[in-house]
Amino acid sequence: MNNQTNKIVNLSHLILNKIISYVYDNIDRICFSLVCKRWYNERDKYLIFNSDRIKLFALNSTDTKKNHKHFKLTSYNNIFKKSIQSKTISSLFVGNKNYSYCDYHFNDIRKLNSIPNNVSNIYIDIRFKLFADELKHLYQLISESQSVTMLDGCSTLKYGLPKSIKTIRFKHFNEPLVKGSLPNSIEELVFNSNFKQEILPGVLPEGLSKLKIYSYQYEIRPGVLPVSLLEFTLDNYHYEIHPGVLPASLLKFTFCDCQGEIRPGALPDGLLECHLNSYEFEIKPGVLPNGLLEFSLESNNYRYEMQPGVLPLSLECLSLNSHPSEDELPPTLGDQQYPVATCLPISWLQAISSLPNLQKLYVFFSNDVNEDTILNLDYLPPTLEFLEYLVPKTILKGTMPTSLKSIDLDECQFKIDEIFPETLQYHLEMFQYRNKIIHSIPSNIKIETLSMTGNSSEPKITLPSGVENIYLLLDWTNSGEKIIDFGGDGNTDQACSLRKVAFSQFDNGTPQVKLPNTVEFLDLGYNDLDDNILQWVPSSVKTLKTPKINITIPKIKSITNIIRNFILFQTIRKLDENYYLIYGDYESIDDSVNIIAKIFHHSKLEKILGTKIE
């Protein structure tokens, strides 16, 4: 089929640009443009880099060119520049060097003459000392900006705010507020614990949708919170929440480390999410509204029964983080089916089992459990899709619901054929557990991703078949003495579904590993690729992730995609038998992080893989 009749090759620039917008990594966008001659020749008409993946990394400068000396793709220079210019959500950091997430960095504020037009987010490190004239200079520049929408670290309002501002996160701020102090354009406010002023009715902006207040010393009166408020977080608050305080518009409420009780009827009927952290009062029927979809309770001393009607039947997500001491547990602990005490009180399990819409259940208990406890899985509702049960020394009994898609278990004891009986079929997107035992997976359980954490004392570990992705995040003490068998040999490889394998760091030597010839993605964690590891890398591997490669290059010529993970990530893509493309970040001598992009001959591959670019 020639290019005149090939409908794919002759797609319009508009469609090609739309396709590119769904391609996340810039190296994939470059390779996309190399698919055919037309797409390469006309790349300027549709191709643009993902600007979210490009950090400008300028120190005490707004020059976006100086820190990209290793961008060597001359034919893509114009596209690269256009992509940077189109980046409207850039960040500026004021303080000591912090290259983790910002584009511009100033530790000498006198060199900042104006806020670049593409800067929307400004972060001011409150630990960074600014003299009075420097502070005034900075805030005057901010107030003159027409692009800044978020200011993190705001310590004063004396110099005004930009008209474009939508989010302010106050730090070391303690100025009195009156009506008009904050423009109505503001949608999100955060007051940290340094704020000691009372907020009166009418002071907060009418369009405010998100509010966080830490260590507020005054009782919040009706009318203080605007009717537009959707999300509200109170941290370290000492007063009760009475009806009429929270606006009817509120959708999400978080109550952290507070000493006040929430009274029945205080939470608005339209509330969808409620999070109570370090909450020590009994939750009574009528406290949680009937339409609530998500509820989390975190408490170190919650010692109450879960009375009928406490949990709304509308709940879809429930999170419990609590571990009362033995003398404070509710009296109805015993499950008549099992002699061992249950970790969750029976009244809690009964309340959970009565939720007809529950899809997600997260249970986190402390690590100082002194004895084995039971979890009767038969209490789990048949609608449950996600189960995260992080309670050490728990014995699992009963049957897992077949509705489950994701399971995460922490050092739980179980017999896999008991909790997944062979008469039932399961399809898990993720199964993660921490245990000393590597379980074989019965044929009635299909698992897409299996993640295992723990310390297996077994000299030989045989891993289950029928899994697409396996993450072996084990304690690799004496790893050189381990034998790991993934199965798959000869004709059986064709039926094997394993495609991706990931290891954590080997502590003492390289284990003997047998991988089926179906693995396409191999993640070596922090282990360098050497001849010992290479001998068990199957020829089917196309993507290899490793910090460093200590072998001769001809041995890995079949690998088309190499991801280097020193501290930053670089991807090396094989274009043909002679050339490779490298794209990613590198750390320069001044600790800044910049872009590298170039095509190079295979004769230079060994040098590039074995060295750190500066």
N, C-alpha and C positions, 0 to 999 in steps of 0.2 A: 504494500500500500504506500503510495507516494504522498508527499506533503500536501498536494493539491486536493486530495480526496480524504485525507485523514482528519476526521472531525475533532479529534482530541488536540492534535497539533495546531489546528486552525481556530481554536477557541478565541473569543474576543478578549481584548485587553481587560475589559470590565469583569468578565468571568474569571480570568486568570488572577486579577487582583483580589477578587473575592476568595478564591481558593487559597491564595497566599496568606490572607488574613487569618486563616485557621491553622497555619503552620507555625508552631511556637518557636522552635529554635532557628536562629539565623543561618546556621550551616545548612539546614534542610532547605531554607529558602534559596540559598546560593545554588545548591545541587538541583533544585527544581528548575532554575533558569538554565542549567546545563543539559537538560533532557534532550533538546533538539536545537538545531541551528536557528530556527525562527524565534524560539523563546529566549535564546541568548542574544541575538541581534536586536530584539525589541524589548530587552529587559527594562530600559529606562521608562517604558510606557506603562508598565504594570507592577514592577517589583519595588518593594519598599521593605526595609529591615524592621524587625520588631523592636521599636524604640524602648519598650519596657526592659529589654535585654541588653540595652546599651547604657552604661554608666559613663558620664562625661569625665569624672575624676580629675577635676582641676583644683589645684591647691593655690589659694590666694589669687585666683585669676578666673575670669569668665571666658577665657579663650578655650573653645571646645576642640581645637585642633592639636594643641601641643602635646597631649598625652596619648596620642594614638600613632606613634611613629612606627609601630609594627603592623599597621593595617596596610598590607602590600598588594591588595587586589586593585591595581590601577584602573581596570575597566569597570570597577564598582565604586570608585571614589565619589562620583557625583550622586549615586544612589545613597551611599553612606552619609554624605553631607546633608542631602535632602531629608534623610530619616532623622538625623539629629535635629535639624531645624524644625521638623514636624513634631518633635517631642514637647508636648504642652504640659505634661505632668512631671516636672523635674523637681529635685529637692536641693536645698542649700543648708549646710550645717555650719554653725558658728561654735567654735570650741577647739579643743585639741583634736588631733587627727582621728577621724572615724570614717573609714572608707566602706563600711559594710553595706550601706544602703543609700548614700547620698551622692549627688552629682557634682556639686560645688562645695568646697571646703575652705573656710576662712578661720585661721587662728591669728590673723592680723587684720582687724576690722577696718583699719585705715586704708587698706588697699581695695576695699569694696566701694565703688563709686555709685553703683545703682544695682537694683535687683533685676537680673535678666528677665526678659518677658516670658520665658518658658518656665520660670520657677513658680510652682503652685504651693509647695510645702517648705516651710522654714523650721528648722530645729535649732534651738539655742540651748547649749549645755549649761545648766545652772551652776555647775562646778567651775566653769570657766570665768575668771575674774575680768570684768569689763570696767574701765574707769568711767566716770560720769560723762565725759565728753564722747567717749566711744559708744556708750549706751544710747545717748541722745542721737548720735549720728546713725546708728543702726536702726533705731525705731523710726526716725524720720524717713529713712529710705524705705522701710516697710510700709509706712503710712502712704507714701507716694506711689507705691506699686499698684498696678491694675490687674495683676495676675495672681497674687498670693491669696489662696483660699484657706490655708491651714497654718496656724502658728503654734508651735509646741515649745513651751518654756517661756511664755509671756510673763513678765514680772511687773509691768506697769502699763497704764493706759494714758499716761500724761501726754504722750506725743501723738495720740490718735491711732486710728486703725484704717487699713485700706478698705475701700468700698466693696471690694471683691471678697472680703473675709467671710468664711462660713464656719470655721472650726477654730476655737481657742482652747489651749490646754495651759491653764495658769500654773506657774511654779514660783514659789517665793513671792507670791502676790498677796497683798493685804491692804488694798485700798478700798475705801467705802464705795458702794455702788448706789446710784440713784437712777431713776427712770431716764433713759436716754444714754446712759454710760455705755451700753452695749447696743449696737445697731440691730435692727430687726432682720438683717440678712443672715445673722448667725443661726446655724442649725445645730451645732454641737458645742457644749461647754464642759470643761473639766476643772474643778477647783481642788487643789491638793490641800494637805493638812495645814499649810501655813496661812490659809485664809480664815480669819477670825471675825469677819464682819457678818452682821445679820442681813439676810436678803428679805426685803419687804415685798408685799404684793405689787405687781406692776413693773418690777425692776427687770426681770428676765425677759428676753426678746419674745415677741408674740409668735415668731415662726420657729422657736426652738423645738427640736425633735429629740435630741439626745442630751442627757445631763448626768454627770458624775460628781458627787461631792464626798470628800474625805474629811472625817473628824469635824463635822459641822456641830457647833456648840449650842445652837438655838433650836427650839421646837418649830417645826415647819407648820405654818398656819394655812388654813384653806385660802386659796387664791394666790399663793406664792408661786406654785407651779403653773405654767401656761397651759391652756387647753389644747395646744398643738403637740404636747410632749408625748413621744412614743416609747422612749427607752429611758429608764431612770435607775441609777445605781447609788445606793447609800452605804457608806463604809464608816464603821465606828461611830454610830449614831446612838444616843442614849435615851431617846424618847419612844413612846409607843406610837404606832401608826393607827390613827382613828379614821372612821369613815369621813369622807369629804376632803381629805388631804390630797390624795392622789387623783389626778384628772381622769375623766371617763375615757379619754383618748389613749391611755397608756396600754401598750402591747407587751412590754417586757419590763420586769422589775427584779432588781438584784439587791439583796439585803445582807451585808457582810459585817461580821464582827460587831453586831449591834446588840445593845442591852435592853432594847425595848421590844415589847410583844406586839404582834400584829393581831388586831381584833377582828372578829367575824364581821364581814361587810366592808372592811377597809380596802380590800383589793377590788378594783373596778371589774364589772361583769365581763368586759371585753378583753381582759388580760389573756394573752396567749402563752407567755413564758414567765416563770417565777423561779428564782434561785435564792435559797436561804443558806447562807454560809455561816458556820459557827453559831447556829441558832439553837438555843437551849430550852425554849418554851414548848409546851405541848401544842401540837397543831390540832385544833378542834374542828369538828364538822362546821362548814360554813366559812372557814378562813380562805380556802382555795376556791376560786370561782368555778362554776360548772363547765365553762367552755375552755378551760385551760388545756393546752396541748403539751407543754413541756414543764416538768418540775424537777428540781434538784434540791436535795437536803444534805448539808454537810454539818456534822456535829460530833464532837468528842464526848458528849455527855447526854445524848438523847436516850432517855430511859422510859419512854412511854409506849403503850400499846397503840397500834394503828386502828383506831375505831372505825366502824362502818361509816361511810360517807365522807371520810377525810380526803381520800383521793378521788378526784372527779373522774367519772367514767369516760370522759372525753380524752384523757391522757394518751398521747402517742409516744412520749419519751419520758422515762423516769430514771433519775440518778440518785443513788444513796451512798453517802460517804460517812460512815459512823462506826464506832466500836466502843460501846459502853463497857465498863468493867463488869466483872461477873456479879458483884453484889448489887449492881444497878440494872441488871437485865429484867425485862418484864417476866412475870411468873410463868407464863404459858410458853415454855420453850420446847418441850418435848414433842417430837413427832411420833405418833403411836406406831408408825411402820418401822422405825429404826431406833435402836437403843442409845445412839450417840446424840448429844444435844445439837440442835440446829444453830447455825451461825446467825441467820436471820430469824427473829421471833416469828412464831406461827401466825400471829395476827398480821404481821407485815406480808408474809407469803400469801395469806388468804386475801389480803387487799390487792396484791399484785395479780393474783389469779382471777380476780373479779373484773379486771380492766379489759373490756371487749375490743378496744382499739389500740392497745399497746403494741408498738413496733420495736422500740429500743429500750433496753434495760442495762444500766451500768451500776455495778456494785463495787465499791472500793472500801476495804477495811484495812486497818493498820497492820503492820508486819509483826506485831508482838503477840500474835495469837498463841496461847500456851498449849492448846490441845486440839486434837482433830475435831472437826465439826462436820455436820451433814448439810448438804443442799439437796432437797428433794426436787428434782427437775419436773416432776409432774405438776407442780404448782405454776409453772410457766405457761402463760396463755398461748393458744394455738395461732395467734396473729404475730408472734414475736419474730423479728427479722434480724436484729442485732443484739448479741449478748456479750457483755464485757464483765467478767466476774473475777475481780482481783482480790481474792481472799485466800491467803496461804493456809495450808493444812486443811483444806476442805475436801471431803469425800463426796463425790457426785454419785447420786443414786437416781433411779427413775429413767425417764426417756426424754431426750431432746425433742422439741417440736420440729416437725418437718418444714415449717415455714422459715427456719433460720437460714440467713445468708452469710452472716459473719459471726464468728465465735472467738473470744479472747479469754484464756484461762490462765491463772497465776498459781503454779505449783499445786494444782488440784490432783487428787488421786481418783482414777476412774479406770474402768474396764471398757474399752471402746466398743466392744460388741454388746455391752449392756446398755450404754446410754445412746448408742446408735443401732438398735436391733435390726437384724438382717431382713426382717419383714417390711421395713420401711425404707424409702428412698430419700436421699439427701443430696442437695446441690449447694455447696458452700463456695462463695466467692473468696472468703478468707477464713482460714483456721489457724489460730496462733495460740501456742501454749508454752508454758515454762515447766520443765519436768526433767527428771533424771532418766526417764524411760522414753525411748523412741518407739512410738506406737506404729504398728502396721495398720494400713487403712483398708477396711473391707471394701468389696466391690460395690456395695450399695451406697457408698459415699463418694460423690464426685467433688473434687476440690480444685479450684483454680489456683489459689495461692496458699502455700503452707509455710508457716514461720515457726521455727523451734528455737527456744532459748533455754539454757540450763547447762548442767555439767554431767555428761554421761560418763560413767565409769567403765562402760563396755569397751573392750579393745576393738571390736568390730561393730560398726553401725550400718545396718541395712535400712535404707530409706525407702519409703513406699512408692509404688508405681501409681499411675493414674492421676498424677498431679502435674499441672502446667508450670508452676513457678515454686521454687523451694528456696527459703532463706534459712541458712544454717548459722544462727547467731549464738553459737555455743561457746562455753568456756573451753578454750583449746589448750589447756594445760597438758603437757606431754603429747602435743599434737603429732610429733614425729612417730609415735607408736600407734597411732590410730589407723584403722582401715575403714574406709567409707565406700559402701557399694550402693550405687544408685540403680543397679539393675540395667537391663538392656544389653543385648549382645547379638550381633548378627541379624538374623531375620526378626528377632523380637524388637529391635529398634524401631521397625516400621510401625508397630502398634503402641510404642511409648509416646506419651503426651508431653513429656518434660521438655520445656523450651528455655527456661531461665533458671540459673543457679547463682546464689550469692553466699559468700563466706564472710565471717568475721576474721580478725587477725589470728594467725597461728602463733602460739607462744614459744614452742620448743620444737622446731623442725617441721618439715612438710609431711602431711599424712599421705598414705596411699589412697588414691581416689579413683574410682571407676565411674566414668560418665557415659551415658548412652550417646550414640551418634545422632541425637536429635536436638541437643542443646545449641541454641543460637546466641544466647546472651549469657556471658560468664562474668560475674562481678567478684573480683578477688579481694575486695575490701581493702585493707592496708597492707596486703602482701604483694611484694614486687614479683613480677613474672620472671622466673629464672628457669634453668633447664630442669630442675626437679619438678616444678609445677607444669612446665610445658609438656612433659611426657604423658600427662593425663588430660590435656586439653584436646577434645575431639575436633576433627576436621570440619564439623558442622558449625563451629562457632564463627559468627559473623561480627559480633560486637563484644569487645573485651574492655573491662573497666579495671584499672590498676594504677597505683601511684607511679611505678617506674618499670621499665623493661630492661632486664639485664641479660639479653641473649642476642645472638646474631639475627639480623632481620630476615634472611631467607626462610627461617623457620616459622614465621608468622605471616607469610605473604597471602595466605588465604583469608586472613581477617580483614574485613573491609571497613570496620568502624572501631576506633580505639578511643576510649575516654580516659584521660589522665586526671587523677584526683590527688594532686599534691595537697594544697590547701584550697586552691581554686580549680576550676574545671576547664579542660581543653579537650576538644574533640578532633580527632584526625580521621578523615574520611578518604578511603581509597577511590580515586576517580577512574583509573585504568591501570594497566600493568606498569606504567612508568611514573605516574604522578599522583600526589596526595594533596589534600586540602586540610589545613589546620585552621580552626577557629575557636576562640575562647578568651578567657581572661588570663592576665599574667600580672605578677606583682613586681613593680619596678624597685629601683634602689632606694627611692624615698618612701617606700611602703605603699605607694598609690597602686590602684588596681586598674589596668587598662586593657584595651582590646588588642588581640593579635589575630591576623587573618592573612594567609598567603598560600599560594600553591607552590609545591616544591617537588623536585625529582626524588625518586625512590632511593637514590644513592645517599641522600641526606637524612633519611628516616632514622637510621640508627643513632646519629648524633642528636637529633631533635628529641627522640624518646628518652635518651639517657641524660639529658641536661635540663637545667632550669633556665627559662628564658628571663632575661632582665632588660 
